[in-house]
Amino acid sequence: MQNQLPIILAIFLSIGAFQGLFLAGIFFTSPRGNRNANRWMGMLLLVLSLLISDYIAGLLGWYQRWPHLISIIFPLWFLMGPLIYGYFRTLTGQPLKLSPRKIFLYGLPLLAVVGISLPFYLKNAAEKLAYLQTPQSESVRLLSVALLCFYTLQIGWHMLQSRRELNTFIKEHAFSRDKIPAHLTWLRSLLLIFTVFLALDILLYFAIHFQYVRFALAPYLSILILSCFTYTVAYLAILKPQKFFPESAPKNIKYERSPMTPENLSVYHDRLKFTLGTEKAFLKRQLSLRSLAEMIDITPHQLSQVINQSFGLSFHDLLNRYRIEEVQQRLTDPRYENYTILAIAADVGFNSRASFYRIFKQFTGQTPSEYIKDNRQPAKTSSH
C-alpha cells in the first residue's frame, strides 16, 4: 500500500487538475451570470490546476527527467490572493478596474519571487538534479520560511479584504440570514475553504520542518484541499449553478400577478418622489425598505415594485442615488466649504467611508476630491 500511495495521490490530483482546466474553459466562455466574475474564477481555476500539476510532476518523477521544469510553476502561488480578491469584488458589484499600474502592483509579488528564483533557473540540469537529491542548506530553509511568511501575509491580506467587501455588501443590502442569495453563501464557503487551506499549509510546513509529523501523506494535505476545491466547484456547477450564475427574474414577468394598477403605481411613484426628493427621508441613516414604506403608507413589497418599475433600480441603488446627488450639491455649495468630505457623507446617511467612496465613484465616475476640484465655486466675498 505504501508503494502505491504516490500513484493513488497522482490519480486523485490529476483528476482534480483536469477538472480545474475543464471548468476554467467553461467559466471563460459561459454567457451566464456575471461574465467578469466568471473570468476571475476561470483564472483562479487555471492557476490552481497548474499548481496541482506541480505536485503531480513530483510524484511521477518528471523532474528527474526534465529538471529545468523544477520550480517553474512555484511563483504562481502569489497570484491566488489577487484572483480571489478580484472574484469577490466582481461578484459583489465592485469590479476591479485593472489599469497598467494595478496590474503591476498585483503582479509585483510574483515578479519578486521570479527574481529571487532566477539564480536557480539559470543553473544547468545537473545542478538542479543535485538540488533535488541533497538536503536543503540552512540558507535555503531560511529563504523558504521567508517566502512562506510573505505568501501568508499576501494571501491573508487579500482574504481579509474579500471578507470585508462581502460583509459590507450584505450589510448594505440588508439581507436577512435566511435570505442571503446563493452566490453570496458560496463566497462565504470559498473563504472558509481557503482559510482552512492556508492554516493547514502553515501548520504542516513547520510540523514537517521540525519533524513533528512524519507520515507519508503530510506534505500533500494542503494541495489535496485545493484539489478538493476543484471537485467542489465541479459538483456545484452541475447541481447548483445558481451559486456561480445568479439569475435575475425577467422584469416583464416579475410583477405579472401583482394587483397594483397603473394608476396606483403612478400615485405611489409621486408619493415616493415627494418623500425622498422634498422631505429628504434618505437623510435618515438607518432608513430601511420597511420604514420608507410606512412613510408612504404602502407595504414593503409594493414599494419594491414601485421602485423597480418606476425607476428601474433596487431600493438601495435608489437610496444611494439620492444621497450621492445630495453630496454633490453640498460639495459644490460654498456654505459647506469648511465641512470635510466624510462629514458631509455621514450627514446624508452613509455609514461606511469605503462604501461611500465606492458608491460616489460608481455614480459620478470621479472621486469626491476630483469632483470638488472640477465643480466647486469659491465662496463670494462681500465688497465694500
FENTABEL-V103468 format. One record per pair of residues at least 4 apart in sequence whose ideal C-beta (glycine too) atoms are under 8 Angstrom apart, sorted by the first residue. I is the first residue (numbers start at 1). J is the second residue. Records with the same first field share a line. If there is no record, write none. Layout:
I: J + J
This chain:
1: 5
2: 216
4: 8
5: 9 + 216 + 217
6: 10 + 59 + 60
7: 11 + 59
8: 12
9: 13 + 55 + 59 + 217 + 220 + 224
10: 14 + 56 + 59 + 60
11: 15
12: 16 + 224 + 227
13: 17 + 52 + 55 + 56 + 59 + 220 + 223 + 224 + 227
14: 18 + 56
15: 19 + 227 + 231
16: 20 + 49 + 52 + 226 + 227 + 228 + 230 + 231
17: 21 + 49 + 50 + 52 + 53 + 56 + 227 + 230
18: 22 + 49
19: 23 + 230 + 231 + 233 + 234
20: 24 + 45 + 46 + 48 + 49 + 52 + 230 + 233
21: 25 + 45 + 46 + 49
22: 26
23: 27 + 42 + 45 + 230 + 233 + 234 + 237
24: 28 + 42 + 43 + 45 + 46 + 49
25: 29 + 42
26: 30 + 42 + 237
27: 38 + 39 + 41 + 42 + 45 + 244
28: 38 + 39 + 42
30: 35 + 38 + 245
31: 35
32: 38 + 241 + 245 + 247
33: 37 + 38 + 183 + 244 + 245 + 246 + 247
34: 38 + 90 + 91 + 245 + 246
35: 39
36: 40 + 90 + 95
37: 41 + 87 + 90 + 91
38: 42 + 244 + 245
39: 43
40: 44 + 83 + 86 + 87 + 90
41: 45 + 87 + 233 + 244
42: 46
43: 47 + 79 + 83
44: 48 + 80 + 83 + 84 + 87
45: 49 + 230 + 233
46: 50
47: 51 + 76 + 79 + 80 + 83
48: 52 + 80 + 226 + 229 + 230
49: 53 + 230
50: 54 + 73 + 76
51: 55 + 73 + 76 + 77 + 223 + 226
52: 56 + 223 + 226 + 227 + 230
53: 57 + 73
54: 58 + 73 + 74
55: 59 + 220 + 223
56: 60 + 62
57: 62 + 63 + 69
58: 62 + 63
61: 65
62: 66 + 69
63: 67 + 69 + 70 + 132
64: 129 + 132
67: 125 + 128 + 129 + 132
68: 72 + 125 + 128
70: 120 + 128 + 131 + 132
71: 117 + 120 + 121
72: 121
74: 113 + 117
75: 110 + 113 + 114 + 117
76: 80 + 110
77: 151
78: 109 + 110 + 113 + 151 + 154
79: 83 + 107 + 110
80: 84 + 155 + 194
81: 85 + 154 + 155 + 156 + 157 + 158 + 159
82: 86 + 106 + 107 + 158
83: 87
84: 88 + 155 + 158 + 159 + 162 + 190 + 194
85: 89 + 96 + 158 + 159 + 161 + 162
86: 90 + 96
87: 91 + 190
88: 92 + 161 + 162 + 165 + 166 + 187
89: 94 + 95 + 96 + 162 + 165
90: 94 + 95 + 96
91: 183 + 184 + 187
92: 165 + 166 + 168 + 169 + 184 + 187
93: 169
94: 165 + 169 + 358
96: 102
97: 102
98: 102 + 103 + 106
99: 103
100: 104
101: 105
102: 106
103: 107
104: 108
107: 111
108: 112
109: 113 + 150 + 154
110: 114
111: 115
112: 116
113: 117 + 147
114: 118
116: 143 + 147
117: 121
118: 122
119: 123
120: 128 + 131
123: 127 + 128 + 131
124: 128
125: 129
126: 130
127: 131
128: 132
129: 133
130: 134
136: 140 + 141 + 144
137: 141
138: 142
139: 143
140: 144
141: 145 + 209
142: 146
143: 147
144: 148
145: 149 + 209
146: 150
147: 151
148: 152 + 202 + 205
149: 153
150: 154
151: 155
152: 156 + 198 + 202
153: 157
154: 158
155: 159 + 194 + 198
156: 160 + 198
157: 161
158: 162
159: 163 + 191 + 194 + 195 + 198
160: 164
161: 165
162: 166 + 187 + 191
163: 167 + 191
164: 168 + 354
165: 169
166: 170 + 184 + 187 + 188 + 191
167: 171
168: 172 + 352 + 354 + 355
169: 173 + 184
170: 175 + 180 + 184
172: 316 + 355
173: 314 + 316
174: 288 + 289 + 316
175: 179 + 180 + 181 + 184
176: 180
180: 184 + 185
181: 185 + 246
182: 186 + 240 + 242 + 243 + 246
183: 187 + 242 + 243 + 244 + 246
184: 188
185: 189 + 243
186: 190 + 236 + 243 + 244
187: 191
188: 192
189: 193
190: 194
191: 195
192: 196
193: 197 + 225 + 229 + 232
194: 198
195: 199
196: 200 + 225
197: 201 + 222 + 225 + 226 + 229
198: 202
199: 203
200: 204 + 221 + 222 + 225
201: 205 + 222
202: 206
203: 207
204: 208 + 213 + 218 + 219 + 221 + 222
205: 209
206: 210 + 212
207: 212 + 213 + 218
208: 212 + 213 + 218 + 219
213: 218
214: 218
217: 221
220: 224
221: 225
222: 226
223: 227
224: 228
225: 229
226: 230
227: 231
228: 232
229: 233
230: 234
231: 235
232: 236
233: 237
234: 238
235: 239 + 240
236: 240 + 241 + 243 + 244
237: 241 + 244
241: 245
242: 246 + 247
249: 253 + 254
250: 254
251: 308 + 309
252: 256
254: 308
255: 260 + 305 + 308 + 309
258: 305
260: 264 + 265 + 268 + 302 + 305
261: 265
262: 266
263: 267
264: 268
265: 269 + 305 + 306 + 309 + 310
266: 270
267: 271
268: 272 + 296 + 298 + 302 + 303 + 306
269: 273 + 306 + 310
270: 274
271: 275 + 296 + 297
272: 276 + 292 + 296 + 303 + 306 + 307 + 310
273: 277 + 278
274: 278 + 279
275: 279 + 281 + 292 + 295 + 296
276: 280 + 281 + 282 + 318 + 322
277: 322
280: 322 + 326
281: 287 + 292 + 295
282: 287 + 319 + 322 + 323 + 326 + 348 + 349
283: 326 + 347 + 348 + 349
284: 291 + 349
285: 346 + 349 + 350 + 351
286: 291
287: 291 + 292 + 319 + 349
288: 292
289: 293 + 300 + 303 + 304 + 315
290: 294 + 300
291: 295
292: 296 + 303 + 315
293: 298 + 299 + 300 + 302 + 303
296: 303
298: 302 + 303 + 306
299: 303
300: 304
301: 305
302: 306
303: 307 + 315
304: 308 + 315
305: 309
306: 310
307: 311 + 313 + 314 + 315 + 318
308: 312 + 313 + 314
311: 318
313: 317 + 318 + 321
314: 318
315: 319
316: 320
317: 321
318: 322
319: 323 + 349
320: 324 + 359 + 363
321: 325 + 363
322: 326
323: 327 + 348 + 349 + 350 + 359
324: 328 + 359 + 360 + 363 + 364
325: 329
326: 330 + 348
327: 331 + 344 + 345 + 348 + 360 + 368
328: 332 + 364 + 371 + 375
329: 333
330: 336 + 339 + 344 + 347 + 348
331: 336 + 341 + 344 + 368 + 371 + 372 + 375 + 376
332: 372 + 375 + 376 + 377
333: 337
334: 376 + 377 + 378 + 379 + 380
335: 379
336: 344
337: 376 + 379
339: 343 + 344 + 347
340: 344
341: 345 + 368 + 369 + 372
342: 346 + 353 + 356
343: 347
344: 348
345: 350 + 353 + 356 + 368
346: 350 + 351
350: 355 + 356 + 359
351: 355
352: 356
353: 357
354: 358
355: 359
356: 360
357: 361 + 367 + 368
358: 362
359: 363
360: 364 + 366 + 367 + 368 + 371
361: 365 + 366 + 367
364: 371
366: 370 + 371 + 374
367: 371
368: 372
369: 373
370: 374
371: 375
372: 376
